[in-house]
Amino acid sequence: MNNKNESVDSQSHGGGNDTPPGEAVREIDFSEFAPADYNKWKESAVVALKGTPFEKSMYTPTYEGITLEPLYTAEHASAIEAPKSFPGVYNFARGGKASGYISKPWEIAQPSDALSPADANVQIRRDLEKGATTLSLLLDGSSLLGLDADVSDAGWESGLSVSTLSDMESLFDSIDLTRYPIHIYAGASSTPLIGLAAALAERRGILPDRLRGCIGADPLGSWLQNGGIFCDADQLFDEMAHAIFWTEKHMPAMRTVLIRGSIVHNGGGSAIQEVGCAIAETVETFRNLRTRQISIDMFARHLRFEFSLSSNFFMEIAKIRAAREVWA
């Protein structure tokens, strides 16, 4: 540590500071402190436990079958390759871009679960004022099936009902669609919602290629989540391929495939199961699209993953890194 270039407010020290005003704080020599030693720490911990077995109380088993150490040191991480890699370098554990998130920071999305387009508009605009950077929505059951809520009884999933151009106009009233990206899970098919977004852009005089983000379909995930789908799977993959070809030409910055590992997490799955199921579903989705003349490069341009993040901070970081590596 070098404090030569750091200014220090002497009033922040609780007495005992004999450095004359205006002079730099002298550099601290840390060589007087003994290097940290895991075994010495463990000995102190055993004493503090007062007879409770160290192995019983200090190791934490996780749902994934991984036992967490009570303390991690550099030695524990010596065999891990991810910290030695760089962003944008295969196997992409630290991200796919060399600049990381410096040039393009993480987007902040607060999903709106209001029941009407007008109420959702109020909620979205408030969230944007408070720091959100993405237009994110949770649709109701009818919208996820591409049905008009007025004639459908599929409202089994609470959320926003969007089925007409009028709904879209009310939803995005006074919101600049060219400024903020969109993130919406559209259900088993994204074709209806992409059509509504394109119609709204045309009505506002906006070229569709200025819209960006993700209006994503997940037919296999919908099947997994609901125990069935509302039409033949081949029809859904036909629609997915059509959406990819159309957006490639007219809306190239819009992703149309959203693979949701969060389904497995919300169903009680572990981090390992979530990643494994998401990747398996992605591979099966691509196999179906490949027979419809969708190349892997085109598919990758339209693909977005969604994973849940629990309070187990380090496990979730490991999960995201693992997902990146497995997909790579």
N, C-alpha and C positions, 0 to 999 in steps of 0.2 A: 504494500500500500504506500502511495506517495501522496502526501498532503501539501506539497510545495505550492501547487497552483490552486488550492482551495481556500476560499475565505472562510473564516470561522468567527461567529459572533461570540465574544468572550462572555456575554451575559447568559449564554445557553449552558455554561458549565456551572455546576452547583458549588462554587467555591474551590479554592485550592489552585486556581489558575494563576501562575506567576509570570505568564508571558506578558511583557510590556505592550501597551497599546501600540498598534501600527506595525508590530513585528510578526513575521510568519510563525505559525506554530511549528515547533521543531518536529522533525521526522521521527516516527516511532520505529524502533528496532524490534521486530518480532522474533528475532533469534533468541531472545531471553525466555521465550515460551517453548516448552517441550512439544515436539510434534504429537498430534493426536494419535492415540493407539487404541484399536478396537478392543483388545484383550483387557486393557486397564479399564476402559469404559464398562466392559462386561462385568469385571470384578466389582466395580462400584455399584452397578445395577443389581447384582446378586445380593449385596449387603443391604441395599435399599428395599429389596423384596422381602426381607425378614423371614426367610425360610420357604417362601413360595417358589416352587421349581421354575427356573428361568425359562426352560423350553416350553413349559405349559402356559405361561402367562405372557411371554414376549413375542411369540410367533403367531401370525394371524393367517388362518386358512381363508381362501376366497372361494367364491362360488365357481370360479373357473378351475379349481383344483391347484391353484398356485399358492404357495406358502410365502407370505411376506416377512422379510427379515425385520427385526426391530430397529436396525440402523444400517444404512447403506454407505459404503465408502468407495473410493476410487477403484479399489481392488475388485469389488463386485461388478463394476461396469467395464472392466478391462477387456472382456470378451465380447462386448456388445458393439456391433458395427455402426449402428445408426448415428451415434454422436461423432463418428469420424468421417461421416459423409457430408455432402454439401447440398443445399437446395438445388433442384433442377438436374441432379445427377442420378443415374440409375443406381439403386432401385427406388428412388423417389420417396424414401421414408420421411424426408423433411420437406416434401412438396415438389411440385412439378416445374417450378420456375426458379431460375438462378437468382432472381432478385428477392425470392421469398415473398414476404408480405410487406415489403418496404414501398415498392412502387404502387401496388394495389392491395390495400389493407383488407382485413376480414370485413365482410358485410354484416350488418346488424339487422336481424329480422325479428319483429315481434308479431307473430301470427294473430290476425284479427279473427275472432270467433263470434262476432256480432251476427244476429239472425237476419237482418235486412241490409240491402246495399247502402241505404242512407245512413244507418247506424254504423256500418263498417267504415264508411267514408269519414265520419267524424272520428272514429277510433284511429284510423290510419293516419289522418292528418295530425292528430295529437301525438302519435308515436313518432312521426317524422320530426315534429318540433322538438321532441325530447331526445333525439339522437338516432332513431332508426334510419337505415339507409336502403332498405329493401321493402317492396310492397309484397307482403306475405298474407295469405288468406287460408282459412280452413273451411272447406265446403261441406254442405250437408249431404245426406244420402242421395237425394234426388239429383243434385248437381253432379255427384260422383258417378252417377249412372247416365248422365247426359239427358235427363228427363226434366220436363217442365213441372215445377213443384205444385202448380195448380191442378194437375191431373195425375199426380203421382202420390203414392202412399209410402214412399221409400225414405221418409224422414227419420230413419232409425239412427242416423248419425247427426248430432247437433252441429250447427255451423251455418254458414252463409248459403243462401239460395241464389244462384245465378243461372238464368236460363234464357234471357233475352238481351237484345242490344240495349234496351231501356235500362235493364239491370246494370249493365256495364257502364252506361253513362252516369247513372246515379252513384255507382260504386267509386268511380274515379273522377268525380266532379272536382274541378279546381286542382287536380293533381297532374303534374307534368310527367307524362309517361316516358319521355325521352331522357329524363334526369335520373330516374330510379329504376333499378332492375326489378323484375317480378319473380316471385317464387311461389308456385302453387302446385300442390298435388292434385291432378285433375281426375284421378280415378283410373279405371281400367283402360280408358281411351282419352287422349288429350285433344282429339280432333274438334269436338264441339267448342271447347274453350279457346283453342287457337283461332278458330273461325270467328268467334265473338271478338277476340282481341284485334284481329285483322280488320274486322268491320268497324270497330271503334276508332282505330287508327285512320282508316279511310274517311270516316265522318269528320274527324278532327283535322284532316289535311296533313296527316303524318305518314311518311313513308314507312311501311312495315319493317324495313331493315333497321330502323332506329330503335325498335323495341328489343330488349335483351333480358336475359335471366333464364328462367325455367318454368315452362308449363308442361309438367311431366306426367306421363302415364306409367302405370305399373300393373299390367294385367295379371302376371303371376302372383305379385304381392297382394293384389285385390282378392284373388282366388284363395290365397293362404289366409288372409285376414278374415274373410267372410264365409269361408267354407264353400264357395261357389262363385261363378260369374254369370252375368245376365245374358250372355250370348256365346256363340261358338268361339273358342280360342283363336281359330284361324282368322275369323273376322277381325278380332282385336289386333292381331299381328299385321293383318292387311292395313288396318287403319293406322297403326304405329309406323309402318313403312311409308304410307302415304304422307303422314305428318312430317316424317324426316325428309322425304324428297321435296315436299312443298316448302318447308322452312329453309332447307338448304338454298333454295332459289330466291325466296322472298323475305325470309326472316332469319338470316344466318347466325345471328347472335342469340337466338332462342333455343335452349335445350328442350328436348321433348320426351326424354326417358328418365324417370326418377325411380331408382331402385332403393327401397326403404328397409334397411336393416333394423330400423326402429320397431317394425312389426314384431320381430323375434324378441327384442328386448322387452317390449310391452307385454309380450306373451309369457314372460318369465325366463327367457333364454339368457345364457351367460354371454360375456363379451366374445368368447371364442365361437359360440354358436351363432351369434349375430353376424360376425364377419364371414364365417363359413357359409351360412345360408344366403347372405347377400351376394357373395361371389358366385355361388352355385346358381342362383337365380339369374344373375347377369349373364353367365355363360349360356344358360338355356335360352334366355331372351335373344342373345345374339345368334344362336344356332337357328332359331326361327326366322330371324331377319335376314340371315345370310341366304336363305332360300328365296328371299324376295329382293335379291340384288343389292343388299346393303353391305358395304365393305366394313371391315373392322375400323378403318380410319374414320369413316363417316359415322359409324355407331359411337365411337369414342367422343367425337365432337358433340354429340347430342346427349351424352350420358352424364347424369349427376347421381351421386350417392347421398343417402341421408342416414346418419347414424345417431342413436341416442347417446347422451352424455349424462352419466350419473354423478354422484358426489365423490366417487372414488377417483380422484383427480389423476393420479399417475397411471392407474389401470386404463383409464379412458384415453390418455395420451398414447399409451402403448397400443391400444386397440386401433386408433386412427392410423398410426404408423404401420401397424401390421396390415391393415386393409390396403394401404397404398402399395406396400411391397407385394402382397399377394396379387393384386390387380395388375401391377407392373409385370 
